[in-house]
Amino acid sequence: MSTAQDQLAGALVALGATITDAMDAAPGFVPCGTPSQVIINALNTYAAADDAAIAQTTPNILAFVEHVSDHRGVTAHEPASVSGDDAEPFKQVLAFAAEADPSAVTPDKAEWLYRTLASLA
């Protein structure tokens, strides 16, 4: 795994943790499909191991962390130190992303995705 992949994995964990905090702060709240689409696309970029594409994706994920924080009134998590290839939960979300249609993720699956990423924080 490259350093760029490590950075993207850490940013995705930060986004999952920030969204999870927002869900916990407002019971019953699960974000619309956009965050799950963004995360699935970023996970597929990670899996493709294209450092140039990853370098473009990581800042967008970090900006989304700030967006969620600002709009939901929760603390923005910092990128985590995650070795994506070694973390079983990260392998699970990578497998999910490889099979998922980003535009058709159910709220239950989206919540699973966010909480699984947050578990790595």
N, C-alpha and C positions, 0 to 999 in steps of 0.2 A: 504494500500500500504506500502511496506517495504522501508527501507532506500536504499537498493540496487536498487529497482525499481526507486526511486527518482533520484538516481545518473545516471542510464541508461537513463531515460527520459531527464535529463539535458544534457547529452552527445549527445543524438540524436538531441536535439534542437540546440546545438552548431554546429553539422555537417550540419543540414539543413540551418542554418544561414550562415555558411562559404561557402557552395555550392551556396546559393542564391547570396552572394556577388560576387562570381566568375561569375555567370551568368549575373549579372548586369554590371560587368566590361567588358564583351565581349558580346554585344547584339547578340542574335541568338544562343549563346552557351548553350547547355544543355548537361550535362555529359552523357557518355555512360551508359549502364544499370547497371554496377557494383555497383555504390553507392546506387541506388534504391534497388537492391537485398540485399545489406548489411543492409540497413535500414529496409526493410520489415522483414528480418530474425530476426533482433534485436527487432523489435516491437513484433513479435510473441514470442520471448524469454521473453520479458517483460510481455506479456499477460499470459504466462504459470506460472509466479510467482515462478520460480525456482531460488532461491537466488544464488545457486552455479553456475548455467549457466549464470545468469545475471552478477555475479562477474567476469566471464571469458570474457563476451561480452563487458562490459563497457570500459576496456582499449583498446580494438580493435577499438571501435568507436572513442575514443579520439585520437588514433594514426592516424585514417583516417582523422580527422579534421586537424591534422598537415600536412598530406600528401597533402590534397587539398590546404591548405594554401601555402605550399612550391611550388607546381607545378603550381598554378594559380596566385601566387603573391598577394594574399589577406590576410588580417589579420585573424588569427585563433580565432574564438569566444571561449570564456570560457563557460563551462557548465552552463546552466541556472538553476535557482531555479524554478522548475516546479512541481506542484502536478498533475501528469498525470491523475489521476482519476477525478480531478476537472476541468480540462481545456477542454472545448468543442472541440477546434481544435485537441487536443491530442486524444480525443475519436474518432474523425473522422479518423485520421490516423491509429489508432488501428483497427477500423472497416475495413478500406481499406486493411490493411495488412492481416487481417483474410481471406479476399476474394481473394486477389491477387495471381497470379502466378508470383513469383519473376523474372522468366526468360522471362516474356512476358509483361512487363510494357511499355506502350507507352511513347514517350518523353513528351507528354502533361501531362500524369498522373504522371510521374516522377517529372516534374516541379511543379505540384500541391503539391506533397508530400514534396519537399524541401521547397517551399514557405510557406506551412502550418506550418511545423515545425519551420521555421524562424519567423513566426508571434508570437511565444511564447517567443522569445528572449528578 
